[in-house]
Amino acid sequence: MNIFQIVAIGVMAAILAILLKNHKPEFGIYISIVAGLIIFLLVLSQLQSVIEILNQLAGRIDIEDVYLSIVLKIVAIAYIAEFGAQVCRDAGEGVIASKIEFAGKVLIMVMAVPILVSLMDLIINMVP
Amino acid sequence: MTINVDIIFKIAAIGIIVSVLNMVLNKAGREEQAMMTTLVGIVVVLMMVINLVSNLFDTVKTMFQLY
């Protein structure tokens, strides 16, 4: 699925969204959500191979794979929170969008704590 | 998993039909039926969008080994 098809889908969905927005604003929002979803699902398959390469690299350098899985989880949480926030902002609800982003930041912070703890242990052990 | 792009056209078609029906019914003086058709259209499209959103969340969950 090369870039031309993706751009074509995006532009066509934008036009349809505008067409529907002035009569029925709800359908405009639906079309923008669905267009974003379709484009993301199309690109997702390439992402899978990148993640496998990352796993192989991590295996070779024998990092504990718990750190890599935490990083992947953080990337996933960041993406979903950003997707939800953009949809809400597109619908005109800035307040809800900022709350979603705040919740995403908190969740990412919670997931990142073990890495911070292990980093601190490392530093403390290094200091003689 | 084939991602069919025609769902965008389906939603656009439903939207246009509902808005045209709405106008016709309003002109015909039946405001409540117009509201009913709008609600039905929104619910139908919501079902389609919810299917796609759950599909996205499942894909991301399996992709990033989330939960």
N, CA and C atoms of all chains as a GROMACS GRO file, in nm:
protein
  585
    1MET      N    1   0.090  -0.118   0.000
    1MET     CA    2   0.000   0.000   0.000
    1MET      C    3   0.094   0.122   0.000
    2ASN      N    4   0.115   0.175  -0.121
    2ASN     CA    5   0.214   0.282  -0.124
    2ASN      C    6   0.149   0.415  -0.086
    3ILE      N    7   0.230   0.517  -0.088
    3ILE     CA    8   0.190   0.645  -0.031
    3ILE      C    9   0.081   0.710  -0.115
    4PHE      N   10   0.078   0.679  -0.245
    4PHE     CA   11  -0.021   0.749  -0.329
    4PHE      C   12  -0.162   0.709  -0.288
    5GLN      N   13  -0.181   0.577  -0.262
    5GLN     CA   14  -0.316   0.534  -0.223
    5GLN      C   15  -0.354   0.598  -0.090
    6ILE      N   16  -0.258   0.606   0.000
    6ILE     CA   17  -0.291   0.662   0.132
    6ILE      C   18  -0.330   0.808   0.118
    7VAL      N   19  -0.253   0.883   0.038
    7VAL     CA   20  -0.286   1.025   0.021
    7VAL      C   21  -0.422   1.038  -0.047
    8ALA      N   22  -0.448   0.950  -0.145
    8ALA     CA   23  -0.578   0.959  -0.214
    8ALA      C   24  -0.692   0.935  -0.116
    9ILE      N   25  -0.677   0.833  -0.030
    9ILE     CA   26  -0.783   0.805   0.068
    9ILE      C   27  -0.802   0.926   0.158
   10GLY      N   28  -0.688   0.982   0.204
   10GLY     CA   29  -0.699   1.094   0.298
   10GLY      C   30  -0.771   1.213   0.237
   11VAL      N   31  -0.730   1.248   0.114
   11VAL     CA   32  -0.789   1.368   0.052
   11VAL      C   33  -0.937   1.345   0.025
   12MET      N   34  -0.968   1.224  -0.025
   12MET     CA   35  -1.109   1.196  -0.057
   12MET      C   36  -1.194   1.198   0.070
   13ALA      N   37  -1.140   1.142   0.179
   13ALA     CA   38  -1.216   1.142   0.304
   13ALA      C   39  -1.234   1.285   0.354
   14ALA      N   40  -1.132   1.369   0.336
   14ALA     CA   41  -1.145   1.509   0.382
   14ALA      C   42  -1.257   1.578   0.306
   15ILE      N   43  -1.260   1.554   0.174
   15ILE     CA   44  -1.364   1.620   0.094
   15ILE      C   45  -1.502   1.572   0.137
   16LEU      N   46  -1.515   1.440   0.157
   16LEU     CA   47  -1.646   1.388   0.199
   16LEU      C   48  -1.683   1.445   0.334
   17ALA      N   49  -1.583   1.459   0.422
   17ALA     CA   50  -1.614   1.511   0.556
   17ALA      C   51  -1.666   1.653   0.546
   18ILE      N   52  -1.601   1.734   0.461
   18ILE     CA   53  -1.647   1.873   0.448
   18ILE      C   54  -1.786   1.876   0.389
   19LEU      N   55  -1.808   1.787   0.288
   19LEU     CA   56  -1.940   1.785   0.224
   19LEU      C   57  -2.048   1.761   0.327
   20LEU      N   58  -2.021   1.669   0.422
   20LEU     CA   59  -2.126   1.632   0.516
   20LEU      C   60  -2.130   1.725   0.635
   21LYS      N   61  -2.020   1.801   0.657
   21LYS     CA   62  -2.013   1.875   0.784
   21LYS      C   63  -2.121   1.981   0.792
   22ASN      N   64  -2.147   2.051   0.680
   22ASN     CA   65  -2.240   2.162   0.698
   22ASN      C   66  -2.383   2.112   0.715
   23HIS      N   67  -2.417   1.994   0.657
   23HIS     CA   68  -2.555   1.946   0.680
   23HIS      C   69  -2.564   1.873   0.812
   24LYS      N   70  -2.472   1.772   0.826
   24LYS     CA   71  -2.482   1.687   0.946
   24LYS      C   72  -2.340   1.678   1.007
   25PRO      N   73  -2.309   1.759   1.108
   25PRO     CA   74  -2.171   1.757   1.160
   25PRO      C   75  -2.131   1.621   1.215
   26GLU      N   76  -2.228   1.541   1.267
   26GLU     CA   77  -2.186   1.412   1.326
   26GLU      C   78  -2.119   1.324   1.220
   27PHE      N   79  -2.173   1.325   1.099
   27PHE     CA   80  -2.116   1.234   0.998
   27PHE      C   81  -1.977   1.280   0.955
   28GLY      N   82  -1.955   1.414   0.962
   28GLY     CA   83  -1.821   1.460   0.929
   28GLY      C   84  -1.718   1.400   1.023
   29ILE      N   85  -1.753   1.397   1.152
   29ILE     CA   86  -1.658   1.342   1.251
   29ILE      C   87  -1.640   1.192   1.226
   30TYR      N   88  -1.751   1.122   1.195
   30TYR     CA   89  -1.738   0.979   1.168
   30TYR      C   90  -1.640   0.954   1.054
   31ILE      N   91  -1.653   1.032   0.948
   31ILE     CA   92  -1.568   1.006   0.831
   31ILE      C   93  -1.423   1.031   0.867
   32SER      N   94  -1.395   1.136   0.947
   32SER     CA   95  -1.253   1.161   0.979
   32SER      C   96  -1.199   1.049   1.067
   33ILE      N   97  -1.282   0.999   1.161
   33ILE     CA   98  -1.233   0.889   1.245
   33ILE      C   99  -1.202   0.768   1.158
   34VAL      N  100  -1.295   0.733   1.069
   34VAL     CA  101  -1.276   0.611   0.990
   34VAL      C  102  -1.158   0.625   0.896
   35ALA      N  103  -1.141   0.744   0.838
   35ALA     CA  104  -1.027   0.762   0.748
   35ALA      C  105  -0.896   0.744   0.824
   36GLY      N  106  -0.888   0.805   0.944
   36GLY     CA  107  -0.765   0.789   1.023
   36GLY      C  108  -0.740   0.643   1.055
   37LEU      N  109  -0.846   0.571   1.090
   37LEU     CA  110  -0.830   0.429   1.126
   37LEU      C  111  -0.779   0.350   1.007
   38ILE      N  112  -0.840   0.373   0.890
   38ILE     CA  113  -0.804   0.292   0.774
   38ILE      C  114  -0.657   0.316   0.739
   39ILE      N  115  -0.616   0.443   0.740
   39ILE     CA  116  -0.477   0.471   0.703
   39ILE      C  117  -0.383   0.405   0.803
   40PHE      N  118  -0.417   0.411   0.932
   40PHE     CA  119  -0.328   0.351   1.031
   40PHE      C  120  -0.322   0.200   1.013
   41LEU      N  121  -0.439   0.137   0.989
   41LEU     CA  122  -0.438  -0.008   0.974
   41LEU      C  123  -0.359  -0.049   0.851
   42LEU      N  124  -0.364   0.034   0.747
   42LEU     CA  125  -0.288  -0.001   0.627
   42LEU      C  126  -0.139  -0.002   0.657
   43VAL      N  127  -0.093   0.095   0.738
   43VAL     CA  128   0.052   0.109   0.758
   43VAL      C  129   0.100   0.011   0.864
   44LEU      N  130   0.008  -0.044   0.943
   44LEU     CA  131   0.047  -0.120   1.062
   44LEU      C  132   0.131  -0.242   1.024
   45SER      N  133   0.103  -0.300   0.906
   45SER     CA  134   0.173  -0.426   0.875
   45SER      C  135   0.323  -0.399   0.863
   46GLN      N  136   0.360  -0.284   0.808
   46GLN     CA  137   0.505  -0.256   0.799
   46GLN      C  138   0.565  -0.242   0.939
   47LEU      N  139   0.483  -0.186   1.030
   47LEU     CA  140   0.535  -0.165   1.166
   47LEU      C  141   0.571  -0.298   1.231
   48GLN      N  142   0.496  -0.405   1.197
   48GLN     CA  143   0.522  -0.534   1.260
   48GLN      C  144   0.664  -0.578   1.233
   49SER      N  145   0.711  -0.560   1.110
   49SER     CA  146   0.846  -0.607   1.078
   49SER      C  147   0.949  -0.526   1.156
   50VAL      N  148   0.924  -0.395   1.174
   50VAL     CA  149   1.020  -0.314   1.248
   50VAL      C  150   1.031  -0.367   1.390
   51ILE      N  151   0.916  -0.402   1.449
   51ILE     CA  152   0.919  -0.448   1.588
   51ILE      C  153   0.996  -0.579   1.598
   52GLU      N  154   0.979  -0.668   1.498
   52GLU     CA  155   1.053  -0.795   1.504
   52GLU      C  156   1.203  -0.770   1.496
   53ILE      N  157   1.243  -0.675   1.410
   53ILE     CA  158   1.387  -0.645   1.400
   53ILE      C  159   1.437  -0.594   1.535
   54LEU      N  160   1.357  -0.507   1.600
   54LEU     CA  161   1.398  -0.456   1.731
   54LEU      C  162   1.418  -0.572   1.828
   55ASN      N  163   1.325  -0.667   1.825
   55ASN     CA  164   1.337  -0.779   1.920
   55ASN      C  165   1.465  -0.856   1.893
   56GLN      N  166   1.494  -0.880   1.764
   56GLN     CA  167   1.617  -0.956   1.734
   56GLN      C  168   1.740  -0.880   1.785
   57LEU      N  169   1.739  -0.746   1.760
   57LEU     CA  170   1.854  -0.667   1.805
   57LEU      C  171   1.868  -0.679   1.957
   58ALA      N  172   1.754  -0.666   2.027
   58ALA     CA  173   1.761  -0.671   2.173
   58ALA      C  174   1.815  -0.807   2.216
   59GLY      N  175   1.772  -0.913   2.145
   59GLY     CA  176   1.821  -1.046   2.181
   59GLY      C  177   1.970  -1.055   2.164
   60ARG      N  178   2.021  -0.993   2.056
   60ARG     CA  179   2.165  -1.007   2.030
   60ARG      C  180   2.244  -0.933   2.137
   61ILE      N  181   2.197  -0.812   2.178
   61ILE     CA  182   2.276  -0.734   2.274
   61ILE      C  183   2.245  -0.781   2.416
   62ASP      N  184   2.166  -0.882   2.430
   62ASP     CA  185   2.116  -0.943   2.554
   62ASP      C  186   2.074  -0.838   2.657
   63ILE      N  187   1.998  -0.736   2.609
   63ILE     CA  188   1.925  -0.653   2.707
   63ILE      C  189   1.811  -0.739   2.759
   64GLU      N  190   1.768  -0.719   2.883
   64GLU     CA  191   1.649  -0.791   2.928
   64GLU      C  192   1.531  -0.745   2.843
   65ASP      N  193   1.452  -0.842   2.792
   65ASP     CA  194   1.348  -0.800   2.698
   65ASP      C  195   1.232  -0.733   2.772
   66VAL      N  196   1.239  -0.729   2.907
   66VAL     CA  197   1.130  -0.660   2.976
   66VAL      C  198   1.137  -0.512   2.943
   67TYR      N  199   1.260  -0.457   2.930
   67TYR     CA  200   1.269  -0.314   2.900
   67TYR      C  201   1.211  -0.285   2.763
   68LEU      N  202   1.245  -0.370   2.664
   68LEU     CA  203   1.195  -0.342   2.529
   68LEU      C  204   1.043  -0.351   2.527
   69SER      N  205   0.986  -0.447   2.601
   69SER     CA  206   0.839  -0.459   2.598
   69SER      C  207   0.777  -0.338   2.665
   70ILE      N  208   0.844  -0.285   2.770
   70ILE     CA  209   0.790  -0.163   2.832
   70ILE      C  210   0.793  -0.049   2.732
   71VAL      N  211   0.904  -0.038   2.657
   71VAL     CA  212   0.914   0.072   2.559
   71VAL      C  213   0.802   0.056   2.456
   72LEU      N  214   0.780  -0.069   2.410
   72LEU     CA  215   0.674  -0.089   2.309
   72LEU      C  216   0.538  -0.054   2.368
   73LYS      N  217   0.516  -0.091   2.494
   73LYS     CA  218   0.386  -0.059   2.555
   73LYS      C  219   0.369   0.092   2.562
   74ILE      N  220   0.476   0.162   2.598
   74ILE     CA  221   0.466   0.308   2.609
   74ILE      C  222   0.434   0.367   2.473
   75VAL      N  223   0.497   0.314   2.368
   75VAL     CA  224   0.468   0.366   2.233
   75VAL      C  225   0.321   0.341   2.201
   76ALA      N  226   0.270   0.223   2.238
   76ALA     CA  227   0.129   0.194   2.207
   76ALA      C  228   0.037   0.288   2.282
   77ILE      N  229   0.064   0.306   2.414
   77ILE     CA  230  -0.022   0.395   2.492
   77ILE      C  231  -0.016   0.536   2.434
   78ALA      N  232   0.104   0.580   2.399
   78ALA     CA  233   0.117   0.717   2.346
   78ALA      C  234   0.034   0.731   2.219
   79TYR      N  235   0.041   0.628   2.131
   79TYR     CA  236  -0.030   0.642   2.005
   79TYR      C  237  -0.181   0.645   2.028
   80ILE      N  238  -0.232   0.551   2.110
   80ILE     CA  239  -0.377   0.545   2.129
   80ILE      C  240  -0.426   0.674   2.196
   81ALA      N  241  -0.352   0.723   2.296
   81ALA     CA  242  -0.396   0.847   2.363
   81ALA      C  243  -0.397   0.962   2.263
   82GLU      N  244  -0.295   0.967   2.178
   82GLU     CA  245  -0.288   1.077   2.082
   82GLU      C  246  -0.402   1.065   1.982
   83PHE      N  247  -0.434   0.940   1.942
   83PHE     CA  248  -0.545   0.921   1.847
   83PHE      C  249  -0.675   0.970   1.908
   84GLY      N  250  -0.702   0.928   2.031
   84GLY     CA  251  -0.826   0.971   2.096
   84GLY      C  252  -0.831   1.121   2.114
   85ALA      N  253  -0.716   1.180   2.156
   85ALA     CA  254  -0.714   1.324   2.180
   85ALA      C  255  -0.738   1.399   2.049
   86GLN      N  256  -0.678   1.352   1.940
   86GLN     CA  257  -0.697   1.424   1.812
   86GLN      C  258  -0.842   1.414   1.768
   87VAL      N  259  -0.903   1.297   1.786
   87VAL     CA  260  -1.044   1.283   1.744
   87VAL      C  261  -1.130   1.380   1.823
   88CYS      N  262  -1.107   1.387   1.956
   88CYS     CA  263  -1.189   1.478   2.037
   88CYS      C  264  -1.163   1.623   1.997
   89ARG      N  265  -1.035   1.656   1.971
   89ARG     CA  266  -1.007   1.795   1.934
   89ARG      C  267  -1.072   1.825   1.800
   90ASP      N  268  -1.071   1.729   1.709
   90ASP     CA  269  -1.134   1.749   1.578
   90ASP      C  270  -1.284   1.773   1.595
   91ALA      N  271  -1.342   1.707   1.695
   91ALA     CA  272  -1.486   1.726   1.716
   91ALA      C  273  -1.513   1.856   1.790
   92GLY      N  274  -1.405   1.928   1.829
   92GLY     CA  275  -1.427   2.057   1.894
   92GLY      C  276  -1.424   2.049   2.045
   93GLU      N  277  -1.395   1.930   2.099
   93GLU     CA  278  -1.395   1.916   2.245
   93GLU      C  279  -1.251   1.924   2.295
   94GLY      N  280  -1.199   2.048   2.312
   94GLY     CA  281  -1.060   2.061   2.356
   94GLY      C  282  -1.040   2.009   2.496
   95VAL      N  283  -1.143   2.026   2.583
   95VAL     CA  284  -1.127   1.986   2.723
   95VAL      C  285  -1.107   1.836   2.732
   96ILE      N  286  -1.193   1.760   2.663
   96ILE     CA  287  -1.181   1.614   2.671
   96ILE      C  288  -1.047   1.570   2.615
   97ALA      N  289  -1.004   1.637   2.507
   97ALA     CA  290  -0.877   1.598   2.445
   97ALA      C  291  -0.763   1.616   2.544
   98SER      N  292  -0.762   1.730   2.616
   98SER     CA  293  -0.650   1.750   2.709
   98SER      C  294  -0.658   1.650   2.823
   99LYS      N  295  -0.780   1.612   2.864
   99LYS     CA  296  -0.789   1.512   2.973
   99LYS      C  297  -0.734   1.378   2.925
  100ILE      N  298  -0.764   1.341   2.801
  100ILE     CA  299  -0.712   1.213   2.750
  100ILE      C  300  -0.561   1.217   2.747
  101GLU      N  301  -0.506   1.331   2.702
  101GLU     CA  302  -0.359   1.340   2.696
  101GLU      C  303  -0.300   1.331   2.835
  102PHE      N  304  -0.366   1.396   2.932
  102PHE     CA  305  -0.316   1.391   3.070
  102PHE      C  306  -0.317   1.247   3.120
  103ALA      N  307  -0.427   1.176   3.094
  103ALA     CA  308  -0.433   1.036   3.138
  103ALA      C  309  -0.324   0.955   3.070
  104GLY      N  310  -0.300   0.981   2.942
  104GLY     CA  311  -0.195   0.906   2.872
  104GLY      C  312  -0.060   0.931   2.936
  105LYS      N  313  -0.033   1.060   2.971
  105LYS     CA  314   0.097   1.089   3.033
  105LYS      C  315   0.111   1.015   3.164
  106VAL      N  316   0.002   1.014   3.244
  106VAL     CA  317   0.011   0.948   3.375
  106VAL      C  318   0.039   0.800   3.355
  107LEU      N  319  -0.033   0.737   3.261
  107LEU     CA  320  -0.012   0.592   3.240
  107LEU      C  321   0.131   0.565   3.195
  108ILE      N  322   0.183   0.651   3.106
  108ILE     CA  323   0.319   0.628   3.059
  108ILE      C  324   0.416   0.644   3.176
  109MET      N  325   0.389   0.744   3.262
  109MET     CA  326   0.478   0.764   3.377
  109MET      C  327   0.477   0.640   3.465
  110VAL      N  328   0.358   0.585   3.487
  110VAL     CA  329   0.348   0.466   3.572
  110VAL      C  330   0.428   0.352   3.512
  111MET      N  331   0.422   0.338   3.378
  111MET     CA  332   0.493   0.225   3.316
  111MET      C  333   0.642   0.248   3.318
  112ALA      N  334   0.684   0.377   3.320
  112ALA     CA  335   0.829   0.404   3.308
  112ALA      C  336   0.898   0.393   3.443
  113VAL      N  337   0.823   0.384   3.554
  113VAL     CA  338   0.886   0.385   3.687
  113VAL      C  339   0.988   0.271   3.702
  114PRO      N  340   0.957   0.144   3.666
  114PRO     CA  341   1.059   0.041   3.688
  114PRO      C  342   1.190   0.071   3.618
  115ILE      N  343   1.182   0.131   3.498
  115ILE     CA  344   1.308   0.161   3.428
  115ILE      C  345   1.386   0.264   3.507
  116LEU      N  346   1.315   0.364   3.561
  116LEU     CA  347   1.384   0.467   3.638
  116LEU      C  348   1.451   0.404   3.760
  117VAL      N  349   1.380   0.311   3.825
  117VAL     CA  350   1.434   0.249   3.946
  117VAL      C  351   1.561   0.173   3.910
  118SER      N  352   1.555   0.097   3.801
  118SER     CA  353   1.676   0.018   3.767
  118SER      C  354   1.789   0.112   3.728
  119LEU      N  355   1.755   0.225   3.665
  119LEU     CA  356   1.860   0.321   3.631
  119LEU      C  357   1.926   0.374   3.758
  120MET      N  358   1.842   0.408   3.856
  120MET     CA  359   1.900   0.460   3.981
  120MET      C  360   1.990   0.356   4.044
  121ASP      N  361   1.944   0.227   4.046
  121ASP     CA  362   2.030   0.124   4.106
  121ASP      C  363   2.164   0.120   4.035
  122LEU      N  364   2.158   0.126   3.901
  122LEU     CA  365   2.283   0.120   3.824
  122LEU      C  366   2.377   0.231   3.866
  123ILE      N  367   2.320   0.354   3.878
  123ILE     CA  368   2.406   0.468   3.910
  123ILE      C  369   2.464   0.452   4.050
  124ILE      N  370   2.378   0.407   4.142
  124ILE     CA  371   2.427   0.394   4.280
  124ILE      C  372   2.538   0.290   4.287
  125ASN      N  373   2.522   0.181   4.208
  125ASN     CA  374   2.628   0.078   4.214
  125ASN      C  375   2.758   0.132   4.155
  126MET      N  376   2.746   0.219   4.054
  126MET     CA  377   2.870   0.267   3.991
  126MET      C  378   2.948   0.355   4.088
  127VAL      N  379   2.875   0.437   4.168
  127VAL     CA  380   2.948   0.529   4.257
  127VAL      C  381   3.026   0.448   4.361
  128PRO      N  382   3.153   0.462   4.377
  128PRO     CA  383   3.231   0.377   4.472
  128PRO      C  384   3.195   0.409   4.616
  129MET      N  385  -0.596  -0.943   0.655
  129MET     CA  386  -0.724  -0.882   0.689
  129MET      C  387  -0.743  -0.765   0.590
  130THR      N  388  -0.832  -0.788   0.493
  130THR     CA  389  -0.843  -0.685   0.390
  130THR      C  390  -0.913  -0.564   0.451
  131ILE      N  391  -0.852  -0.449   0.432
  131ILE     CA  392  -0.910  -0.326   0.485
  131ILE      C  393  -0.985  -0.263   0.369
  132ASN      N  394  -1.121  -0.265   0.375
  132ASN     CA  395  -1.195  -0.214   0.261
  132ASN      C  396  -1.216  -0.064   0.278
  133VAL      N  397  -1.178   0.006   0.173
  133VAL     CA  398  -1.184   0.151   0.178
  133VAL      C  399  -1.326   0.198   0.155
  134ASP      N  400  -1.412   0.102   0.109
  134ASP     CA  401  -1.544   0.152   0.070
  134ASP      C  402  -1.630   0.184   0.191
  135ILE      N  403  -1.577   0.157   0.312
  135ILE     CA  404  -1.658   0.192   0.430
  135ILE      C  405  -1.674   0.343   0.437
  136ILE      N  406  -1.572   0.417   0.388
  136ILE     CA  407  -1.585   0.563   0.388
  136ILE      C  408  -1.701   0.603   0.298
  137PHE      N  409  -1.710   0.537   0.181
  137PHE     CA  410  -1.819   0.573   0.090
  137PHE      C  411  -1.953   0.537   0.151
  138LYS      N  412  -1.959   0.422   0.221
  138LYS     CA  413  -2.088   0.383   0.282
  138LYS      C  414  -2.131   0.490   0.380
  139ILE      N  415  -2.036   0.534   0.465
  139ILE     CA  416  -2.073   0.634   0.566
  139ILE      C  417  -2.116   0.762   0.499
  140ALA      N  418  -2.042   0.803   0.394
  140ALA     CA  419  -2.080   0.927   0.325
  140ALA      C  420  -2.218   0.912   0.264
  141ALA      N  421  -2.245   0.794   0.206
  141ALA     CA  422  -2.377   0.775   0.143
  141ALA      C  423  -2.487   0.783   0.248
  142ILE      N  424  -2.465   0.714   0.362
  142ILE     CA  425  -2.568   0.718   0.467
  142ILE      C  426  -2.587   0.861   0.513
  143GLY      N  427  -2.476   0.934   0.528
  143GLY     CA  428  -2.489   1.072   0.574
  143GLY      C  429  -2.570   1.156   0.478
  144ILE      N  430  -2.542   1.141   0.347
  144ILE     CA  431  -2.615   1.223   0.249
  144ILE      C  432  -2.762   1.185   0.250
  145ILE      N  433  -2.790   1.053   0.252
  145ILE     CA  434  -2.930   1.010   0.249
  145ILE      C  435  -3.004   1.065   0.370
  146VAL      N  436  -2.939   1.054   0.488
  146VAL     CA  437  -3.008   1.099   0.609
  146VAL      C  438  -3.033   1.249   0.602
  147SER      N  439  -2.935   1.325   0.554
  147SER     CA  440  -2.957   1.470   0.554
  147SER      C  441  -3.065   1.507   0.453
  148VAL      N  442  -3.068   1.436   0.336
  148VAL     CA  443  -3.173   1.468   0.238
  148VAL      C  444  -3.309   1.430   0.296
  149LEU      N  445  -3.316   1.309   0.355
  149LEU     CA  446  -3.444   1.267   0.415
  149LEU      C  447  -3.487   1.367   0.520
  150ASN      N  448  -3.390   1.415   0.597
  150ASN     CA  449  -3.422   1.509   0.703
  150ASN      C  450  -3.488   1.633   0.646
  151MET      N  451  -3.426   1.683   0.539
  151MET     CA  452  -3.481   1.806   0.480
  151MET      C  453  -3.621   1.781   0.427
  152VAL      N  454  -3.636   1.668   0.357
  152VAL     CA  455  -3.768   1.638   0.298
  152VAL      C  456  -3.873   1.628   0.407
  153LEU      N  457  -3.838   1.553   0.513
  153LEU     CA  458  -3.938   1.534   0.619
  153LEU      C  459  -3.967   1.666   0.689
  154ASN      N  460  -3.864   1.749   0.704
  154ASN     CA  461  -3.891   1.879   0.769
  154ASN      C  462  -3.986   1.961   0.684
  155LYS      N  463  -3.961   1.961   0.552
  155LYS     CA  464  -4.051   2.039   0.464
  155LYS      C  465  -4.191   1.982   0.472
  156ALA      N  466  -4.198   1.847   0.484
  156ALA     CA  467  -4.332   1.785   0.487
  156ALA      C  468  -4.398   1.808   0.621
  157GLY      N  469  -4.329   1.874   0.713
  157GLY     CA  470  -4.394   1.907   0.839
  157GLY      C  471  -4.383   1.798   0.942
  158ARG      N  472  -4.305   1.690   0.917
  158ARG     CA  473  -4.295   1.583   1.018
  158ARG      C  474  -4.159   1.594   1.085
  159GLU      N  475  -4.147   1.684   1.181
  159GLU     CA  476  -4.016   1.705   1.243
  159GLU      C  477  -3.971   1.581   1.319
  160GLU      N  478  -4.066   1.515   1.389
  160GLU     CA  479  -4.020   1.405   1.476
  160GLU      C  480  -3.969   1.290   1.392
  161GLN      N  481  -4.036   1.263   1.273
  161GLN     CA  482  -3.982   1.155   1.190
  161GLN      C  483  -3.845   1.192   1.137
  162ALA      N  484  -3.826   1.321   1.107
  162ALA     CA  485  -3.693   1.362   1.061
  162ALA      C  486  -3.590   1.331   1.169
  163MET      N  487  -3.624   1.367   1.294
  163MET     CA  488  -3.530   1.338   1.402
  163MET      C  489  -3.506   1.188   1.413
  164MET      N  490  -3.612   1.108   1.394
  164MET     CA  491  -3.594   0.963   1.404
  164MET      C  492  -3.497   0.912   1.297
  165THR      N  493  -3.512   0.958   1.174
  165THR     CA  494  -3.423   0.908   1.069
  165THR      C  495  -3.280   0.949   1.099
  166THR      N  496  -3.263   1.072   1.150
  166THR     CA  497  -3.125   1.114   1.183
  166THR      C  498  -3.067   1.022   1.288
  167LEU      N  499  -3.147   0.992   1.391
  167LEU     CA  500  -3.095   0.903   1.498
  167LEU      C  501  -3.060   0.767   1.441
  168VAL      N  502  -3.148   0.712   1.355
  168VAL     CA  503  -3.120   0.578   1.300
  168VAL      C  504  -2.991   0.582   1.220
  169GLY      N  505  -2.977   0.688   1.138
  169GLY     CA  506  -2.854   0.696   1.058
  169GLY      C  507  -2.732   0.701   1.146
  170ILE      N  508  -2.739   0.780   1.253
  170ILE     CA  509  -2.622   0.794   1.340
  170ILE      C  510  -2.591   0.661   1.407
  171VAL      N  511  -2.692   0.588   1.449
  171VAL     CA  512  -2.668   0.461   1.521
  171VAL      C  513  -2.605   0.361   1.425
  172VAL      N  514  -2.655   0.356   1.302
  172VAL     CA  515  -2.600   0.259   1.207
  172VAL      C  516  -2.453   0.290   1.182
  173VAL      N  517  -2.422   0.417   1.159
  173VAL     CA  518  -2.283   0.451   1.131
  173VAL      C  519  -2.198   0.427   1.255
  174LEU      N  520  -2.257   0.451   1.373
  174LEU     CA  521  -2.180   0.429   1.496
  174LEU      C  522  -2.141   0.282   1.508
  175MET      N  523  -2.233   0.192   1.469
  175MET     CA  524  -2.199   0.049   1.476
  175MET      C  525  -2.078   0.020   1.388
  176MET      N  526  -2.080   0.075   1.267
  176MET     CA  527  -1.968   0.048   1.176
  176MET      C  528  -1.839   0.103   1.232
  177VAL      N  529  -1.846   0.226   1.288
  177VAL     CA  530  -1.723   0.288   1.338
  177VAL      C  531  -1.672   0.211   1.458
  178ILE      N  532  -1.764   0.165   1.543
  178ILE     CA  533  -1.720   0.092   1.662
  178ILE      C  534  -1.652  -0.037   1.622
  179ASN      N  535  -1.704  -0.103   1.519
  179ASN     CA  536  -1.635  -0.225   1.473
  179ASN      C  537  -1.492  -0.194   1.433
  180LEU      N  538  -1.475  -0.085   1.357
  180LEU     CA  539  -1.341  -0.053   1.308
  180LEU      C  540  -1.250  -0.014   1.425
  181VAL      N  541  -1.304   0.059   1.522
  181VAL     CA  542  -1.221   0.104   1.635
  181VAL      C  543  -1.178  -0.017   1.717
  182SER      N  544  -1.270  -0.112   1.738
  182SER     CA  545  -1.231  -0.231   1.817
  182SER      C  546  -1.127  -0.310   1.741
  183ASN      N  547  -1.141  -0.311   1.608
  183ASN     CA  548  -1.040  -0.377   1.526
  183ASN      C  549  -0.904  -0.312   1.546
  184LEU      N  550  -0.902  -0.177   1.546
  184LEU     CA  551  -0.774  -0.107   1.566
  184LEU      C  552  -0.716  -0.143   1.701
  185PHE      N  553  -0.800  -0.139   1.807
  185PHE     CA  554  -0.746  -0.164   1.941
  185PHE      C  555  -0.693  -0.306   1.951
  186ASP      N  556  -0.763  -0.405   1.891
  186ASP     CA  557  -0.711  -0.542   1.899
  186ASP      C  558  -0.578  -0.551   1.827
  187THR      N  559  -0.569  -0.487   1.709
  187THR     CA  560  -0.443  -0.495   1.634
  187THR      C  561  -0.330  -0.435   1.715
  188VAL      N  562  -0.354  -0.317   1.775
  188VAL     CA  563  -0.247  -0.253   1.852
  188VAL      C  564  -0.212  -0.340   1.971
  189LYS      N  565  -0.313  -0.402   2.033
  189LYS     CA  566  -0.287  -0.483   2.152
  189LYS      C  567  -0.197  -0.601   2.115
  190THR      N  568  -0.229  -0.668   2.004
  190THR     CA  569  -0.145  -0.783   1.969
  190THR      C  570  -0.008  -0.734   1.920
  191MET      N  571  -0.006  -0.622   1.854
  191MET     CA  572   0.120  -0.575   1.796
  191MET      C  573   0.220  -0.540   1.905
  192PHE      N  574   0.176  -0.463   2.006
  192PHE     CA  575   0.272  -0.412   2.104
  192PHE      C  576   0.273  -0.495   2.230
  193GLN      N  577   0.214  -0.617   2.227
  193GLN     CA  578   0.206  -0.702   2.347
  193GLN      C  579   0.158  -0.621   2.466
  194LEU      N  580   0.047  -0.548   2.443
  194LEU     CA  581  -0.005  -0.461   2.550
  194LEU      C  582  -0.104  -0.544   2.630
  195TYR      N  583  -0.088  -0.549   2.760
  195TYR     CA  584  -0.179  -0.626   2.849
  195TYR      C  585  -0.189  -0.769   2.801
   0.00000   0.00000   0.00000
